[in-house]
Amino acid sequence: MLFPCTLEQGRCNAHCPKTEVDFDLLSRFYWNEPYDGAPLGHFTRILAAKAGGHISGDFQGGGTVSALVTFAFNQKMIEGAVLTGSEGIAPVPRWITDPKEIANHAGSKFIAAPTLSELNRAVRARARRLAVVGTPCQMTALAQMRMNPLEREEFVDPVSLAIGLFCNWALDHRSLVAYLKERMNISDIRAMDVPPPPAEVLVVKTTGGEERFSLKEIRKLIPHTCFICPDMTAEWSDVSVGMYEGRPGWNTLLIRTRVGAELVDKAVADGWLKTEEFPKENLKALSRAALAKKERSLRQAERQGFLNTAAENERPSLYIPSDVVERILGREAA
Amino acid sequence: MHSIIDGRPEDTQLMQGNESFARGLLEAGLIVAAGYPGTPSSEIIEHLAGVSQERNIYVEWSVNEKVALEVAAAASFAGLRSAAIMKQVGVNVASDFMLHLAETGTREGMLLISCEDPGALSSGNEGESRPYAKLFEVPLLEPGDIQEAKEMMPWAFELSEKIRNLVMVRSVTRLSHASGNVTLGSLPEVAAQANFKHRGQFLDPVEGPMVPLPVFFHHAEMQRKLKEAVEAFETCPFNHYEGPEAPEVLMVASSACSLYAMEAIQMLHVTDRVGLLRLATTWPLPPKLMETRLSKAKIIFTVEEVLPFMEDNIKALAAELAGRIGVKIFHGRGDGTLPSVNELNPDLVAKGLAKVLNIEYRPVAESYTKAAGAANEAAVPARELAFCAGCPHRASFWSIHNALELDGRDGFVCGDIGCYSMALLPTGFSSLKTMHAMGSGTGLASGFGKLRRFGLDQPALAVCGDSTFFHAVMPALVNAIHNQSDMTLVILDNSGTAMTGFQPHPGLEVDAAGNDVLALDIAGIVGAMGAHVETNDPFDIDGTQQKILDLLERGGVNVLILKQICALSPEKKGRKLFQVNLDESVCLGENCGCNRLCTRVFKCPGLKWNPVTKIAEIDDVICSGCGVCASVCPSGAITKKEVA
């Protein structure tokens, strides 16, 4: 906190994805139903997707996010987008108004980024009709903002499209730089990747080749807040996009809202996006992974007193209906 | 504007104490004056500089007080009457040279005038310089009123020339900054001719080299000169005694306290019981004069500010004289008859004297005090010390504070001396965690930056002003660079010595007398020293914050110069960079969600909270148009438009 505050419920508290996030409240607001703890959150369709012929680039996966954001610009659905680019290995959020700049922001960052500060800057500059692309925690914060939690009468939602990214964890920038600095010349770094299991490595691509670091070591650089995050697939967004394990060049695409569905359908119809059915086995695997994260994180949050804490003067990180918690943690009464 | 050389001899003019000092120096034929700004001393140099061309004298703002004393000493060595002028802490800075100067002695008359700040009205300490006179064995004078401030100057120069050594003169705020009637003397024709004679015999004080060797010879000379000064002190025309020949109580007072003592005696109607020795020659005490007065009273009540310096010396002298004058009872600051800290005033002295005389003293009825206190509480809003509207320091500390919080490693700021010292208060977001002498912030950060190996992993940041940079920060920065410390220095460059009234410094293109001079480039100097240096406008909050965050990540010594002219500087005052507007339909008022960040935390006096409409407003009269609040408002309710 930058300054001491006497407010019970202030702007930061209302928006922060790590203080008093009420999943049931969010679920009822966005999905008109109680929060049920489904592994992938609320969604209407799941697809395999990749960019259509209109754009090309060096995408981490299938270029689905770049295609959707560019298409949204072309459709005049959005006038700007808040994305995350890179300077060296540091992720740098940027507000863009020209779709040509989208390509510069493609690719996974693996490092926690202050993307929403850029949204704040854009909104203060009176930007409206924005797309925001972000991680699950950023989507959670954004979803809370879009609920107008402070009940401002003149509130206008400046966001027209929220695209969530799958995320298991991100790395702390300062710790990662310190770690890598001791082992390599960080100015040579061009890209990073975490190949699917069982690789268990962080691959750092450099001008002269690549270096590999054991994830066992790298995991020590994860901010502790990632370990209480139950959301792998950015559940509070219009669409969520992630890797499609075992099928390079393709993404997993979860459609969650009507806005998301219409955008995807139009993008497919106009040739901006190619989609295919997402195999049941893959859905099972994805759900298993997402549920595992939920279970792991809720256990950790509970252990640390961050889950549904009831004690006086204590504020939990998460409010989740207790029956849902019990179900996720497998403690449900028979 | 009124000048200190206006008016004819025998005219009586209303003058500020410091004007009177300056006039006295001119009447005494001063040729060279040097000083460093510091309240309450600054006006003496300013007044002299204002007439330097007409009077054909040389006046400078030196880079610091030690150099000021050296510049003045050079003039004395070359045969010109000179003075160095500073505040009490400046004497600490000058003290190293002062000791050696006292050893070599001076030639033409030379004064060190120290204007001091009892009660620390404009200081970070309640120090005083009189003990230096004793420590370095030079005579000390303290004028007792504003006329004497002028009258004493020729006498002090003559004494300095007689003993060929430095003479110290001490003033205090209530003498330097009070005003009174001064009858003028004549201004001499100045025909100065400077020449430094150095080819004489080694020990020749007039034509030999000015060196302190052999030390024992010179030390003995210092003491011989001091004895000569004591002789002169016995008949000094500025020592006065008033009262019964054999009073019940002898009050001994100096400087502004002489006036308080006179008033206290009147207020208590005890002129027939109490005698007052107004002493100008406070070190060394003239023993014959003292014996005459001490022998005639049983009770001695010493009234002085800050330390019981005179009181202790009187006690020592009385012990020596005990065989002839008998045993005395002493009162003063030492035994608690007077408060041992803070300024004195006539009321406190009257209270003390009443205690000594065992009489009742009630300045006002208790009911009045109570009623006045209640009225004050109701009518006078509580106000903290605060940066002015549009002050670049508020913007700088907003960025510094936020960057350190965002950095998250419990970093801290080592403060320094200037307006920005107020950043230890909420107006600077309580950012400063140390504050000592000029340049000490950087010295401390240099030290903190070497403690990593012992587990200190907090970023150490120092701040200093542009004038302070030249005064005392440069050696500390050299130290940090040479010793490979990890620290960040933020230089708050507001283009002047703002706190004391915009006196020029070596970074500016003008000198004390208004001449064009070469400005030294701080960024160039710092870069040449070997530090990584960046510059930014502190009004650019986002850019400044990012630069600080980046510098905190770097190792070694980093310097960020935040350059923006002081809002009160004559060049800028009244000119707005931006027209700042607040959109009432966008301001969320109490629903801001940041708990009124603008008027609760940022708190620029140009922003006000309207308790009726419950939204913030821009006070157009106060707002100086810096536009920083537009970057602070979380809702974007404040906008700024560049003023053409």
Interface residues (C-beta under 8 A of the other chain):
Chain A: M1 L2 F3 C5 T6 L7 Q9 G10 R11 C12 A14 N120 R121 V123 R124 A125 R126 L150 E151 R152 E154 R174 V177
Chain B: H401 N402 E405 L406 F429 D542 E553 S585 V586 L588 N591 C592 G593 C594 N595 L597 V601 P634 S635 G636
